[in-house]
Amino acid sequence: MKSEQFADYGQALTTNEYSTPEPKGEEVLIKIDACGVCHSDIHVWDGYFDLGGNHKIDMRGSHKLPFTLGHEIAGEVVACGDDSSAKIGEKVIVYPWIGCQKCPLCKTNQEHLCYQPRSLGIAVDGGFSDHVVVPHSKYAFPLNNLSPELGCTYACSGVTAYSAINQIKDLVQGRQLLIIGAGGVGLSGLAVAKALLDCEIIVADIDAQKRELALAEGADSVIDPSDKSALGALIKRTYGGVAAAVDFVGSDRSAGFGVQALNKGSMLVVVGLFGGAMPLSIPLLPLKAITIKGSFVGSLDDMHALMELVHAGKIAPIKISQRDMCCAQQTLEDLRDGKVAGRVVLVPDNNGE
């Protein structure tokens, strides 16, 4: 088994070879056909999340090094433990947000929020490899007629977008939704919004190329939040602000723009993890009766609901670019530098053999 790994935080990825794992009990061994690359991979690689004001969530020391990134995984079941009901040969999408199974959150079907997670590519070795062990077949969703390159993206960008959009659907019907950020997750949010909502969808991004891509993917209009006149124009034409905003960037500027763009009684959902901190006027909360909440990936139930929509043909596919697994290092750097439009998916170098 070949894996692209980092031996220390922030260091370059190298290719390491290991014996292919043998699954035990209820475990399932997946031969990886595709693995998406996400901004969360960069945070894990760096070893911290930026909280702003020189404060960080330090993840260094929480991983067994060398470590394998990658949590958007699709592939084939090639082996399973004696207690597993998985079907050898089945093509699947892997839900990676796996919990401890013991805490109150896990016992209420919220294991994606578990404080002792076993999330693939985040807490334990993931999909920048040609094989991965999954603890149970319940985390494997049939790929059916989807390509693995597209299917793998539903395990993170898809389910994250679905969970966030689902939380504001009752607010925005017949009104306006603002999507902030037209990266891989933001475009998934646009696709989900078009499937679930009857509203005007406005996409904000500072990158002209990404705004054009959002229009091509079905946004009703786009705006440049770095334009000083954009906020005033948006508030004027929406009669006071949008019904809801979903921030798929998660920076001080993007969240600040989202708060200012809200109408009375509206909601901002922050999804992105770019980092930073923003000042907030406390009286604004009651005076405008606004809600600010966070949304972290999505539950196993969210994944089931999303895949039902996907297999029914109701979610439009997002733009996918394919690269060989050996390009993992360069892809992370390109993603950090804002050079990626849509989603980059890595394919193991031996897939053609």
C-alpha positions as CSV (number, residue, x, y, z in Angstrom):
1,M,0.0,0.0,0.0
2,K,1.3,3.5,-1.0
3,S,0.4,6.5,1.1
4,E,1.2,10.2,0.7
5,Q,2.1,11.4,4.2
6,F,3.6,14.2,6.2
7,A,6.2,13.3,8.8
8,D,5.8,16.5,10.7
9,Y,3.3,19.4,10.5
10,G,3.9,21.7,7.6
11,Q,6.5,19.5,6.0
12,A,6.3,18.2,2.5
13,L,4.4,15.0,1.8
14,T,6.3,11.9,0.9
15,T,5.3,8.5,-0.5
16,N,5.6,5.7,2.0
17,E,4.9,2.0,1.4
18,Y,3.2,-0.3,3.9
19,S,1.7,-3.8,4.0
20,T,-2.0,-3.6,3.0
21,P,-4.1,-3.6,6.2
22,E,-6.3,-6.7,7.0
23,P,-9.7,-5.7,8.4
24,K,-11.0,-7.3,11.6
25,G,-14.4,-7.7,13.2
26,E,-16.8,-5.2,11.5
27,E,-14.1,-3.4,9.6
28,V,-14.1,-2.9,5.9
29,L,-11.1,-2.5,3.6
30,I,-11.6,0.0,0.7
31,K,-9.4,0.1,-2.3
32,I,-9.4,3.8,-3.1
33,D,-10.5,5.0,-6.5
34,A,-10.7,8.7,-5.7
35,C,-10.1,11.2,-2.9
36,G,-11.0,14.8,-2.9
37,V,-8.8,17.6,-1.5
38,C,-10.4,20.0,1.0
39,H,-9.3,23.1,2.9
40,S,-9.6,21.1,6.1
41,D,-6.6,19.0,4.8
42,I,-4.5,22.2,4.9
43,H,-5.5,22.9,8.5
44,V,-4.6,19.4,9.6
45,W,-1.4,19.6,7.7
46,D,-0.5,22.9,9.4
47,G,-1.5,21.5,12.7
48,Y,-3.8,24.3,13.9
49,F,-7.0,26.3,13.3
50,D,-6.6,30.1,13.4
51,L,-8.9,31.6,16.0
52,G,-7.7,35.2,15.4
53,G,-5.9,37.5,17.8
54,N,-2.9,35.2,17.8
55,H,-4.9,32.4,19.2
56,K,-5.0,28.9,17.7
57,I,-6.5,25.5,18.2
58,D,-3.3,23.4,18.3
59,M,-3.7,19.9,16.8
60,R,0.0,19.1,16.9
61,G,0.6,16.0,18.9
62,S,-2.9,14.6,18.2
63,H,-1.9,12.5,15.2
64,K,0.3,9.4,14.9
65,L,3.1,10.5,12.5
66,P,3.6,10.1,9.7
67,F,0.0,10.9,8.9
68,T,-2.2,10.4,5.8
69,L,-4.7,13.2,4.9
70,G,-7.8,12.9,2.8
71,H,-11.4,12.5,4.0
72,E,-13.4,12.6,0.7
73,I,-13.1,8.9,-0.3
74,A,-14.7,6.6,-2.8
75,G,-13.6,3.1,-3.8
76,E,-14.2,-0.6,-3.8
77,V,-14.8,-3.0,-1.0
78,V,-12.0,-5.5,-1.3
79,A,-12.0,-7.2,2.1
80,C,-13.9,-7.2,5.3
81,G,-13.7,-8.6,8.8
82,D,-15.6,-11.7,9.9
83,D,-18.4,-9.8,11.5
84,S,-19.0,-7.4,8.6
85,S,-22.0,-7.5,6.3
86,A,-20.2,-5.6,3.5
87,K,-20.3,-6.9,0.0
88,I,-16.9,-7.6,-1.7
89,G,-16.7,-5.8,-5.0
90,E,-19.2,-3.1,-4.1
91,K,-18.3,0.5,-5.2
92,V,-18.9,2.9,-2.3
93,I,-18.6,6.4,-1.0
94,V,-17.1,6.5,2.5
95,Y,-18.7,8.8,5.2
96,P,-15.6,9.9,7.2
97,W,-17.0,11.7,10.2
98,I,-16.7,8.8,12.6
99,G,-17.1,9.2,16.4
100,C,-16.2,7.2,19.5
101,Q,-19.6,5.5,19.6
102,K,-19.8,6.0,23.4
103,C,-20.4,9.7,24.2
104,P,-23.8,11.4,24.4
105,L,-23.3,13.0,21.0
106,C,-22.6,9.7,19.3
107,K,-25.6,8.1,21.0
108,T,-27.9,10.8,19.6
109,N,-26.7,10.3,16.0
110,Q,-24.3,13.3,16.1
111,E,-21.0,11.5,16.0
112,H,-19.7,14.1,13.5
113,L,-19.6,16.4,16.6
114,C,-17.8,13.8,18.9
115,Y,-15.0,15.2,21.1
116,Q,-13.0,12.0,20.6
117,P,-13.4,11.5,16.8
118,R,-11.9,8.8,14.6
119,S,-12.6,10.8,11.5
120,L,-10.8,9.5,8.5
121,G,-8.0,11.8,7.3
122,I,-8.7,14.2,10.2
123,A,-8.0,12.1,13.3
124,V,-6.8,8.8,11.8
125,D,-5.2,7.9,8.5
126,G,-7.3,8.8,5.5
127,G,-7.6,8.6,1.7
128,F,-4.3,10.1,0.3
129,S,-3.5,6.4,-0.2
130,D,-4.6,3.4,-2.3
131,H,-6.3,1.6,0.7
132,V,-8.1,2.7,3.8
133,V,-9.8,0.8,6.7
134,V,-13.4,1.8,7.6
135,P,-14.7,0.7,11.0
136,H,-18.1,-0.4,9.9
137,S,-20.1,-0.9,6.7
138,K,-22.7,1.6,7.8
139,Y,-20.3,4.3,6.7
140,A,-20.1,3.0,3.2
141,F,-22.8,4.4,0.8
142,P,-23.4,2.7,-2.6
143,L,-21.8,4.7,-5.5
144,N,-24.3,3.2,-8.0
145,N,-23.9,5.0,-11.3
146,L,-21.8,7.9,-10.0
147,S,-18.2,8.2,-11.0
148,P,-15.9,7.9,-8.0
149,E,-14.3,11.3,-8.8
150,L,-17.7,13.0,-8.3
151,G,-19.0,10.6,-5.7
152,C,-16.2,11.1,-3.2
153,T,-17.0,14.9,-3.0
154,Y,-20.3,14.2,-1.4
155,A,-18.6,12.8,1.7
156,C,-17.5,16.3,2.8
157,S,-18.3,19.2,0.5
158,G,-21.7,17.7,-0.4
159,V,-22.8,16.7,3.1
160,T,-21.4,19.9,4.6
161,A,-23.4,22.0,2.1
162,Y,-26.5,19.9,2.6
163,S,-26.5,20.3,6.4
164,A,-26.0,24.1,6.2
165,I,-28.6,24.7,3.5
166,N,-31.1,22.5,5.2
167,Q,-30.9,24.7,8.3
168,I,-32.1,27.8,6.5
169,K,-34.6,26.4,4.0
170,D,-37.7,27.6,5.9
171,L,-36.3,31.2,6.1
172,V,-35.5,31.8,2.5
173,Q,-38.4,30.4,0.5
174,G,-39.5,33.1,-1.9
175,R,-36.8,35.5,-0.7
176,Q,-33.0,35.7,-1.1
177,L,-30.1,33.5,0.0
178,L,-26.5,34.8,0.0
179,I,-23.8,32.1,-0.5
180,I,-20.4,33.5,0.5
181,G,-17.5,31.7,-1.2
182,A,-17.6,29.9,-4.6
183,G,-14.9,27.3,-3.8
184,G,-15.6,23.5,-3.8
185,V,-18.0,23.6,-0.8
186,G,-19.6,26.8,-1.8
187,L,-20.4,25.4,-5.3
188,S,-21.8,22.3,-3.6
189,G,-24.0,24.6,-1.5
190,L,-25.2,26.3,-4.7
191,A,-26.2,22.9,-6.1
192,V,-28.0,21.8,-3.0
193,A,-29.8,25.2,-2.7
194,K,-31.0,24.9,-6.3
195,A,-32.4,21.4,-5.5
196,L,-34.0,22.3,-2.1
197,L,-35.1,25.9,-2.3
198,D,-37.4,28.2,-4.2
199,C,-35.5,31.5,-3.8
200,E,-33.1,33.9,-5.4
201,I,-29.5,32.7,-4.9
202,I,-26.8,35.3,-4.8
203,V,-23.1,34.2,-4.7
204,A,-20.4,36.5,-3.3
205,D,-16.7,35.9,-4.0
206,I,-13.7,38.2,-4.4
207,D,-12.3,36.0,-7.3
208,A,-13.8,37.0,-10.7
209,Q,-13.1,33.5,-12.1
210,K,-15.1,31.9,-9.3
211,R,-18.0,34.3,-9.7
212,E,-18.1,33.4,-13.4
213,L,-18.1,29.7,-12.4
214,A,-21.0,30.3,-9.9
215,L,-23.0,31.9,-12.7
216,A,-22.3,29.0,-15.0
217,E,-23.4,26.6,-12.2
218,G,-26.8,28.4,-11.8
219,A,-26.5,31.3,-9.4
220,D,-29.1,34.0,-10.1
221,S,-26.5,36.8,-9.6
222,V,-23.0,37.3,-8.2
223,I,-21.3,40.1,-6.3
224,D,-17.8,41.1,-5.3
225,P,-17.7,41.6,-1.5
226,S,-14.4,43.6,-1.8
227,D,-16.3,46.2,-3.8
228,K,-17.1,49.0,-1.3
229,S,-20.5,49.6,-3.0
230,A,-21.6,46.0,-3.1
231,L,-23.1,45.8,0.4
232,G,-25.2,48.9,0.1
233,A,-26.4,47.8,-3.3
234,L,-27.3,44.4,-2.0
235,I,-29.2,45.8,1.0
236,K,-31.1,48.2,-1.2
237,R,-32.3,45.7,-3.8
238,T,-33.3,43.1,-1.1
239,Y,-35.3,45.6,0.9
240,G,-33.2,45.5,4.0
241,G,-31.0,42.5,3.5
242,V,-31.1,38.8,2.6
243,A,-33.2,36.2,4.5
244,A,-30.2,34.1,5.2
245,A,-26.5,33.8,4.4
246,V,-24.2,30.8,4.4
247,D,-20.5,31.6,4.8
248,F,-18.5,28.8,3.2
249,V,-15.2,30.7,3.7
250,G,-15.2,31.4,7.5
251,S,-12.9,34.3,7.7
252,D,-13.4,37.6,9.7
253,R,-14.2,39.4,6.5
254,S,-16.6,36.9,5.0
255,A,-18.5,36.4,8.3
256,G,-18.5,40.2,8.8
257,F,-19.9,40.7,5.3
258,G,-22.6,38.1,6.0
259,V,-23.7,39.7,9.3
260,Q,-24.0,43.1,7.6
261,A,-26.0,41.6,4.7
262,L,-28.7,40.1,6.9
263,N,-32.3,41.5,7.1
264,K,-34.2,41.6,10.4
265,G,-35.0,38.1,11.7
266,S,-32.4,36.5,9.4
267,M,-29.7,34.0,10.0
268,L,-26.0,33.6,9.2
269,V,-24.6,30.1,9.1
270,V,-20.8,29.9,9.2
271,V,-19.4,26.7,7.7
272,G,-15.9,27.6,6.5
273,L,-12.8,27.3,8.7
274,F,-10.4,29.8,7.1
275,G,-9.8,31.5,10.4
276,G,-9.7,34.9,12.2
277,A,-12.0,36.8,14.6
278,M,-14.4,39.7,14.0
279,P,-15.8,42.4,16.2
280,L,-19.6,42.2,16.8
281,S,-22.0,44.8,18.0
282,I,-24.0,43.0,20.7
283,P,-27.1,45.3,20.4
284,L,-27.3,44.4,16.8
285,L,-28.3,40.9,17.8
286,P,-31.6,41.8,19.5
287,L,-32.3,45.0,17.5
288,K,-32.2,43.0,14.2
289,A,-33.3,39.7,15.8
290,I,-30.6,37.9,13.9
291,T,-29.1,34.5,14.5
292,I,-25.5,33.5,14.0
293,K,-24.7,29.8,14.2
294,G,-22.0,27.4,13.2
295,S,-22.5,24.2,11.1
296,F,-19.8,21.5,11.1
297,V,-19.9,19.0,8.3
298,G,-23.1,16.8,8.5
299,S,-24.5,13.9,10.3
300,L,-24.9,10.3,9.1
301,D,-28.6,11.1,8.7
302,D,-27.7,14.1,6.6
303,M,-25.5,11.9,4.4
304,H,-28.5,9.5,3.8
305,A,-30.8,12.4,2.9
306,L,-28.2,13.9,0.5
307,M,-27.4,10.6,-1.3
308,E,-31.2,10.1,-1.8
309,L,-31.3,13.4,-3.6
310,V,-28.1,12.7,-5.5
311,H,-29.3,9.3,-6.8
312,A,-32.6,10.8,-7.7
313,G,-30.7,13.1,-10.0
314,K,-31.7,16.3,-8.1
315,I,-28.2,17.6,-7.3
316,A,-26.3,19.0,-10.2
317,P,-22.6,17.8,-10.3
318,I,-19.9,20.3,-9.4
319,K,-16.8,21.0,-11.4
320,I,-14.2,18.3,-10.9
321,S,-10.5,18.4,-11.8
322,Q,-8.6,15.1,-11.6
323,R,-4.9,14.7,-10.6
324,D,-2.7,11.7,-9.8
325,M,-2.2,11.0,-6.1
326,C,1.5,11.9,-6.4
327,C,0.3,15.5,-6.9
328,A,-1.2,15.7,-3.4
329,Q,1.5,18.1,-2.2
330,Q,1.2,20.5,-5.2
331,T,-2.6,20.4,-4.9
332,L,-2.5,21.4,-1.2
333,E,-0.3,24.3,-2.2
334,D,-2.5,25.4,-5.1
335,L,-5.6,25.2,-2.8
336,R,-3.9,27.4,-0.2
337,D,-2.9,29.9,-2.9
338,G,-6.5,30.1,-4.2
339,K,-5.5,28.5,-7.5
340,V,-8.2,25.9,-7.5
341,A,-11.7,26.3,-9.1
342,G,-14.2,23.7,-8.1
343,R,-12.9,20.5,-6.5
344,V,-9.6,18.7,-7.2
345,V,-9.8,14.9,-6.8
346,L,-6.8,12.7,-6.5
347,V,-6.6,9.2,-8.1
348,P,-4.1,6.6,-6.9
349,D,-1.2,6.2,-9.4
350,N,-1.8,2.5,-9.8
351,N,-5.5,2.8,-10.8
352,G,-4.7,2.2,-14.4
353,E,-2.9,-1.1,-13.7
